[in-house]
Amino acid sequence: MRPIVLIELNEVPNDVLDDYAQRSHFIAEWLGASERYTTVAADRIQLDPWIAWPSFHRGVNDEQHGLLHLGQSTSSADRFPPVWRLLQQHHIDVGVYGSLFSNAEADIAPYAFFVPDAFSPHCRVKPAELSAFQEFNLRMTRASGRNADEAISSGGGMAMAKLALSGWIRPTTLSRVARQLITERLDRKRLSRRRNIQTELHADVFTSLLAKTGPQFATFYTNNVAAAMHRFWAASLPRTSISRERLTSQWLNDYSNEVAEALYSVERLLRLLETGRCGDVTVVIASAIGQEEIVAENHHSFLSIISPERFANRVMDVGLDQFELCPTMVPDFTFRFRRSDTAEAAYARLATVEIDGVRPIETQERMHSKMLMASASRLAHIRHAYGDGDFKHPFTYSRSDDRTIHVSLQVDDYKGEPK
């Protein structure tokens, strides 16, 4: 049996792949020669990647694995082990690269290679020579929790240079990095494409690992296409857009190629795998929760938490030595407390917070419950709905265990007093 390479292409639906195939002869042929299957998500909650991918990896739905937040402990869910651990325990050579919640794997020594996800709280990797590169990528991910940050984390250039000299990164990819840095200096609107370059760097390292270690099963996760879709669907996929009337013509023109650019970075990975440098492998693309367009508007600003530590200190009244901040994506924040009684007191204080006289919602983790609880909200300047079934509340909080609190805060075009 040929080795299996699983490409976890987060949230990309068939329609988007087929649209890109009209531009790319390579992808058109690749899809034409492939078998395609559509499955049904068994989750009973709203479809979020950090919920759906554990369902995919563990073979049970959200009600059983219980993983609903980035930064959440996997200890309860581990009674349903992820696929990489099951295979490894059955003496199959496995490599893991970026799969969500892989950072919780306690023992990575038995794996052919192991590079945890971008929300890892640590830099533990196999092989160890990738640790500086992983540390650089984690810093860049932290700095770009919502929008790509134009700064370059220290040590990044040195880490890439060392990998390039050792043959991990190809010269053509370094050339694309340089071109991206120049382009975004000349046109800041192209800053968001940095995520694509990050994917291409990871693809080079991943395929080098495949070639060096030859595992029987390997995973590779990327979110760069989903990030482009969330922001630029209306501009890049106009035939299916429901938001174009809310957006300016200049914005639509400026971002018309962003989804295609993101998919080209994935195409580069597929082309590498087709060259045979990684052996004769079977490539499987999985796209959990194939996404539709997120209703979009042009916003000038949004209100969120810029200092989670200060938020915890001032709002939840806890000292900085009483908790650790788990990596997530803005506007979501995960606080893990040293003691359960401290978490209990902090959670109670969250119920007393107000924005313009309206308190946050304690979520019940079921969309219908959140909708019912939020129906009386009076914040006119916050978008709550775009019709039946669409829902968004600006401020929610919940707990996943007795020491972990999750907070989400985002107010688009906030018009109140500075907080």
C-alpha positions as CSV (number, residue, x, y, z in Angstrom):
1,M,0.0,0.0,0.0
2,R,1.3,3.4,-0.9
3,P,2.0,5.9,1.8
4,I,-0.9,8.4,2.4
5,V,-0.3,12.1,2.6
6,L,-3.4,13.9,4.2
7,I,-3.6,17.6,3.2
8,E,-6.0,19.2,5.7
9,L,-7.2,22.2,3.6
10,N,-9.3,24.0,6.2
11,E,-12.8,25.1,5.2
12,V,-12.4,25.1,1.4
13,P,-15.6,23.9,-0.3
14,N,-15.8,22.1,-3.7
15,D,-17.2,25.2,-5.4
16,V,-14.0,27.2,-4.6
17,L,-11.7,24.4,-5.8
18,D,-13.7,24.0,-9.0
19,D,-13.6,27.8,-9.6
20,Y,-9.8,27.8,-9.2
21,A,-9.6,24.8,-11.6
22,Q,-10.9,27.0,-14.3
23,R,-7.7,29.1,-13.9
24,S,-5.2,26.3,-13.3
25,H,-4.7,23.5,-15.8
26,F,-2.7,21.6,-13.2
27,I,-5.5,21.6,-10.6
28,A,-8.1,20.8,-13.3
29,E,-6.2,17.7,-14.3
30,W,-5.5,16.8,-10.6
31,L,-9.1,17.0,-9.6
32,G,-10.2,15.2,-12.8
33,A,-8.0,12.3,-12.0
34,S,-9.2,12.1,-8.4
35,E,-12.1,10.5,-6.6
36,R,-14.3,13.0,-4.7
37,Y,-16.5,12.2,-1.7
38,T,-18.8,14.4,0.3
39,T,-19.5,13.5,3.9
40,V,-22.0,14.8,6.5
41,A,-20.7,16.6,9.6
42,A,-22.0,14.8,12.7
43,D,-21.4,17.7,15.0
44,R,-24.5,19.2,16.8
45,I,-22.9,22.6,17.3
46,Q,-22.0,25.5,15.1
47,L,-19.3,24.4,12.6
48,D,-15.9,25.8,13.7
49,P,-12.5,24.3,12.6
50,W,-11.3,23.7,16.2
51,I,-14.5,21.6,16.7
52,A,-14.8,19.9,13.3
53,W,-11.2,18.8,12.9
54,P,-11.2,16.9,16.3
55,S,-14.4,15.2,15.1
56,F,-12.5,14.2,11.9
57,H,-9.4,13.1,13.7
58,R,-11.1,11.3,16.5
59,G,-14.1,9.7,14.7
60,V,-16.7,11.1,17.2
61,N,-18.8,14.2,17.2
62,D,-18.5,17.3,19.4
63,E,-20.9,15.9,22.1
64,Q,-18.4,13.1,22.6
65,H,-15.0,14.6,22.3
66,G,-16.0,18.0,23.8
67,L,-13.3,20.1,22.2
68,L,-15.0,23.4,21.5
69,H,-12.2,26.0,22.0
70,L,-8.7,26.6,21.0
71,G,-6.4,26.3,24.0
72,Q,-8.7,23.7,25.6
73,S,-7.3,20.7,27.4
74,T,-7.6,17.5,25.4
75,S,-7.4,15.2,28.5
76,S,-11.1,14.3,28.5
77,A,-11.2,13.9,24.7
78,D,-8.3,11.5,24.7
79,R,-10.5,8.6,25.4
80,F,-11.1,9.0,21.7
81,P,-7.4,9.2,20.5
82,P,-6.6,11.1,17.3
83,V,-5.8,9.1,14.2
84,W,-2.1,9.8,14.3
85,R,-1.8,8.3,17.8
86,L,-3.9,5.3,16.9
87,L,-1.8,4.5,13.8
88,Q,1.5,5.1,15.7
89,Q,0.4,2.8,18.5
90,H,-0.2,0.1,15.9
91,H,3.4,0.5,14.7
92,I,2.7,2.5,11.6
93,D,5.3,5.2,10.8
94,V,3.5,8.5,11.1
95,G,4.4,12.2,10.6
96,V,2.3,15.1,11.8
97,Y,2.6,18.7,10.6
98,G,0.3,21.4,12.0
99,S,-2.9,19.4,12.6
100,L,-5.1,21.2,15.1
101,F,-4.7,20.1,18.8
102,S,-1.5,18.1,17.9
103,N,0.4,20.3,20.3
104,A,-1.2,18.3,23.2
105,E,0.7,15.2,22.1
106,A,2.9,14.3,25.2
107,D,5.4,12.0,23.6
108,I,6.5,12.9,20.0
109,A,9.6,10.7,20.1
110,P,7.9,7.6,18.4
111,Y,6.8,9.7,15.3
112,A,8.8,10.0,12.1
113,F,8.4,13.7,12.5
114,F,6.2,16.0,14.5
115,V,5.5,19.7,14.1
116,P,2.6,20.8,16.2
117,D,-0.1,23.3,15.2
118,A,0.2,27.1,15.1
119,F,-1.6,27.4,18.4
120,S,1.0,25.4,20.3
121,P,2.1,26.9,23.6
122,H,5.5,25.3,23.2
123,C,8.2,24.8,20.5
124,R,8.7,21.1,21.0
125,V,9.3,19.5,17.5
126,K,10.9,16.5,15.9
127,P,13.5,16.9,14.5
128,A,14.9,19.4,17.0
129,E,16.7,21.3,14.3
130,L,13.3,22.8,13.3
131,S,12.7,24.3,16.7
132,A,14.0,27.8,15.8
133,F,11.9,27.8,12.6
134,Q,8.8,26.7,14.7
135,E,9.5,29.4,17.3
136,F,9.6,32.0,14.5
137,N,6.4,30.8,13.0
138,L,4.6,30.7,16.4
139,R,5.6,34.3,17.0
140,M,4.4,35.4,13.6
141,T,1.1,33.6,14.1
142,R,0.6,35.4,17.5
143,A,1.3,38.7,15.9
144,S,-1.3,38.0,13.2
145,G,-4.1,36.7,15.3
146,R,-6.7,38.6,13.1
147,N,-4.9,40.5,10.4
148,A,-1.4,39.9,9.1
149,D,1.2,42.0,11.0
150,E,3.8,43.8,8.9
151,A,6.6,43.3,11.5
152,I,8.9,40.3,11.1
153,S,9.7,38.4,14.3
154,S,13.3,38.4,15.3
155,G,15.3,35.4,14.3
156,G,13.1,34.6,11.3
157,G,15.7,35.4,8.7
158,M,18.4,33.4,10.4
159,A,16.1,30.4,10.9
160,M,15.1,30.4,7.2
161,A,18.7,30.9,6.1
162,K,19.9,27.9,8.1
163,L,17.1,25.7,6.7
164,A,17.8,26.9,3.2
165,L,21.5,26.1,3.6
166,S,20.6,22.6,4.9
167,G,18.2,22.0,1.9
168,W,15.0,22.2,3.8
169,I,13.7,25.3,1.9
170,R,14.0,25.7,-1.9
171,P,15.6,28.8,-3.5
172,T,12.4,29.4,-5.5
173,T,10.5,29.7,-2.2
174,L,13.1,32.1,-0.8
175,S,12.7,34.2,-3.9
176,R,8.9,34.3,-3.3
177,V,9.5,35.4,0.3
178,A,11.7,38.2,-0.9
179,R,9.2,39.2,-3.6
180,Q,6.4,39.2,-1.0
181,L,8.3,41.5,1.3
182,I,9.0,44.0,-1.5
183,T,5.4,43.9,-2.8
184,E,3.8,44.5,0.6
185,R,6.2,47.5,1.2
186,L,5.0,49.0,-2.1
187,D,1.3,48.1,-1.6
188,R,0.2,47.4,2.0
189,K,-3.0,45.8,0.7
190,R,-0.8,42.8,-0.2
191,L,0.2,42.3,3.4
192,S,-2.5,39.6,3.9
193,R,-0.7,37.4,1.3
194,R,2.1,36.8,3.9
195,R,0.0,33.8,5.1
196,N,0.4,32.2,1.7
197,I,4.2,32.5,1.9
198,Q,4.1,31.0,5.4
199,T,2.2,28.0,3.9
200,E,4.8,27.7,1.2
201,L,7.7,27.7,3.7
202,H,5.9,25.0,5.7
203,A,5.3,23.0,2.5
204,D,9.0,22.9,1.7
205,V,9.8,21.8,5.2
206,F,7.0,19.2,5.1
207,T,8.0,17.7,1.8
208,S,11.7,17.6,3.0
209,L,10.5,15.7,6.1
210,L,8.6,13.2,3.9
211,A,11.6,12.6,1.7
212,K,14.0,12.2,4.6
213,T,11.8,9.9,6.8
214,G,9.3,8.2,4.4
215,P,6.4,7.7,6.9
216,Q,3.4,5.5,5.9
217,F,0.9,8.2,6.9
218,A,1.4,12.0,7.3
219,T,-0.8,15.1,7.8
220,F,-0.3,18.7,6.7
221,Y,-2.7,21.4,7.8
222,T,-3.1,24.8,6.2
223,N,-5.6,27.7,6.9
224,N,-4.3,30.2,4.4
225,V,-7.1,29.7,1.8
226,A,-9.8,29.9,4.5
227,A,-8.2,33.2,5.8
228,A,-8.5,34.6,2.3
229,M,-12.0,33.4,1.8
230,H,-13.2,34.9,5.1
231,R,-12.0,38.3,4.1
232,F,-12.2,38.4,0.3
233,W,-14.9,36.0,-0.9
234,A,-17.1,38.8,-2.3
235,A,-14.1,40.2,-4.3
236,S,-12.5,37.0,-5.4
237,L,-15.7,34.9,-6.1
238,P,-18.2,37.4,-7.4
239,R,-20.5,35.0,-9.1
240,T,-21.5,33.4,-5.8
241,S,-21.3,36.5,-3.5
242,I,-24.2,37.8,-1.4
243,S,-22.2,40.7,0.0
244,R,-21.1,42.8,-3.0
245,E,-23.8,45.5,-2.5
246,R,-22.3,46.2,1.0
247,L,-18.8,46.7,-0.3
248,T,-17.1,49.5,-2.3
249,S,-16.1,48.9,-5.9
250,Q,-12.5,49.9,-5.1
251,W,-12.3,47.3,-2.4
252,L,-13.8,44.6,-4.7
253,N,-11.2,45.5,-7.4
254,D,-8.3,45.6,-5.0
255,Y,-8.9,42.1,-3.6
256,S,-10.2,40.3,-6.6
257,N,-7.3,37.7,-6.8
258,E,-6.7,36.9,-3.1
259,V,-8.4,33.5,-3.0
260,A,-6.7,32.4,-6.2
261,E,-3.3,33.5,-4.8
262,A,-4.0,31.5,-1.6
263,L,-4.9,28.4,-3.7
264,Y,-1.8,28.8,-5.8
265,S,0.3,28.3,-2.6
266,V,-1.5,25.0,-2.1
267,E,-1.0,24.1,-5.7
268,R,2.8,24.5,-5.2
269,L,2.6,21.8,-2.5
270,L,0.7,19.5,-4.7
271,R,3.1,20.0,-7.5
272,L,6.0,19.1,-5.2
273,L,4.2,15.9,-4.2
274,E,3.7,15.0,-7.8
275,T,7.4,15.3,-8.6
276,G,8.2,12.0,-6.8
277,R,10.8,13.6,-4.5
278,C,8.7,12.3,-1.6
279,G,8.2,8.8,-3.1
280,D,5.1,7.3,-4.7
281,V,2.4,8.6,-2.4
282,T,-1.4,8.8,-2.3
283,V,-2.5,12.3,-1.7
284,V,-5.8,12.9,0.1
285,I,-7.3,16.4,0.5
286,A,-9.7,16.8,3.3
287,S,-11.7,20.0,3.8
288,A,-13.6,20.0,7.0
289,I,-16.8,22.1,7.1
290,G,-16.6,23.3,3.5
291,Q,-17.2,27.0,4.1
292,E,-19.7,29.4,2.5
293,E,-19.4,33.1,2.3
294,I,-19.4,35.0,5.6
295,V,-21.6,38.0,5.2
296,A,-19.2,41.0,4.8
297,E,-19.2,44.7,5.1
298,N,-16.5,47.3,4.9
299,H,-15.5,48.2,8.5
300,H,-13.1,51.0,9.6
301,S,-12.3,49.5,13.0
302,F,-13.3,47.0,15.6
303,L,-13.1,46.8,19.4
304,S,-11.5,43.8,20.9
305,I,-9.0,42.9,23.7
306,I,-5.5,44.1,22.9
307,S,-4.0,43.1,26.2
308,P,-5.5,39.9,27.5
309,E,-3.2,40.1,30.6
310,R,-4.5,43.6,31.5
311,F,-8.1,42.4,30.8
312,A,-7.6,39.5,33.2
313,N,-6.1,41.8,35.8
314,R,-8.6,44.7,35.5
315,V,-11.8,42.9,34.6
316,M,-11.4,39.5,36.2
317,D,-9.3,40.8,39.1
318,V,-6.6,38.2,39.0
319,G,-2.8,38.6,39.2
320,L,-0.6,37.9,36.3
321,D,1.0,35.0,38.2
322,Q,-2.4,33.3,38.6
323,F,-3.0,32.2,35.0
324,E,-1.5,31.5,31.7
325,L,-2.8,32.7,28.3
326,C,-3.3,29.9,25.8
327,P,-2.8,30.7,22.1
328,T,-6.0,31.4,20.1
329,M,-7.2,33.7,17.3
330,V,-8.6,37.2,17.9
331,P,-11.3,37.8,19.0
332,D,-11.2,34.6,21.1
333,F,-9.1,34.3,24.2
334,T,-8.4,31.4,26.5
335,F,-7.2,31.8,30.1
336,R,-6.0,28.8,32.1
337,F,-5.8,29.5,35.9
338,R,-3.5,27.9,38.4
339,R,-6.3,27.2,40.8
340,S,-9.9,26.3,40.3
341,D,-11.2,28.7,43.0
342,T,-9.4,31.6,41.3
343,A,-11.1,30.6,38.0
344,E,-14.5,30.4,39.8
345,A,-14.2,33.9,41.2
346,A,-12.9,35.3,37.8
347,Y,-15.8,33.7,36.0
348,A,-18.4,35.2,38.4
349,R,-16.9,38.6,37.8
350,L,-17.3,38.3,34.1
351,A,-21.1,38.3,34.6
352,T,-20.9,41.8,36.0
353,V,-19.1,43.4,33.0
354,E,-21.1,45.8,30.9
355,I,-20.6,47.5,27.5
356,D,-23.0,50.4,27.2
357,G,-25.3,48.8,29.8
358,V,-25.4,45.4,28.2
359,R,-23.8,42.4,29.8
360,P,-22.0,39.6,28.0
361,I,-23.6,36.3,27.3
362,E,-22.6,33.1,29.1
363,T,-22.7,30.7,26.2
364,Q,-24.4,27.4,26.4
365,E,-22.2,26.1,23.5
366,R,-25.3,25.4,21.4
367,M,-26.2,27.9,18.7
368,H,-29.9,27.8,19.4
369,S,-29.3,28.6,23.1
370,K,-27.1,31.5,22.3
371,M,-29.6,32.9,19.9
372,L,-32.4,32.8,22.5
373,M,-30.2,34.3,25.2
374,A,-29.1,37.1,22.9
375,S,-32.4,38.0,21.5
376,A,-33.0,41.0,23.9
377,S,-29.6,42.7,23.2
378,R,-29.9,46.5,22.9
379,L,-26.5,47.4,21.3
380,A,-27.7,49.1,18.1
381,H,-24.2,49.8,16.9
382,I,-23.2,46.1,16.9
383,R,-24.3,43.8,14.1
384,H,-26.3,40.9,15.5
385,A,-28.0,39.4,12.5
386,Y,-28.4,39.5,8.7
387,G,-31.6,37.5,8.5
388,D,-33.1,34.3,9.8
389,G,-30.4,31.9,11.0
390,D,-27.5,34.4,10.9
391,F,-26.2,35.3,14.4
392,K,-23.4,37.0,16.0
393,H,-23.1,38.4,19.5
394,P,-20.2,40.7,20.4
395,F,-19.2,39.5,23.8
396,T,-19.5,35.9,25.1
397,Y,-17.7,33.8,27.8
398,S,-17.7,30.1,28.8
399,R,-15.8,27.4,30.6
400,S,-14.4,24.1,29.4
401,D,-13.2,22.8,32.8
402,D,-12.8,24.1,36.3
403,R,-9.6,26.1,35.5
404,T,-10.2,27.3,31.9
405,I,-12.2,30.3,30.8
406,H,-12.9,31.3,27.2
407,V,-13.8,34.9,26.2
408,S,-14.8,36.3,22.8
409,L,-15.1,40.0,22.3
410,Q,-15.5,41.8,18.9
411,V,-17.5,45.0,18.2
412,D,-17.3,46.2,14.7
413,D,-17.3,50.0,14.1
414,Y,-17.7,50.6,17.9
415,K,-19.1,54.1,18.5
416,G,-19.0,54.2,22.3
417,E,-16.4,55.7,24.6
418,P,-12.8,54.3,24.5
419,K,-12.4,51.4,26.9
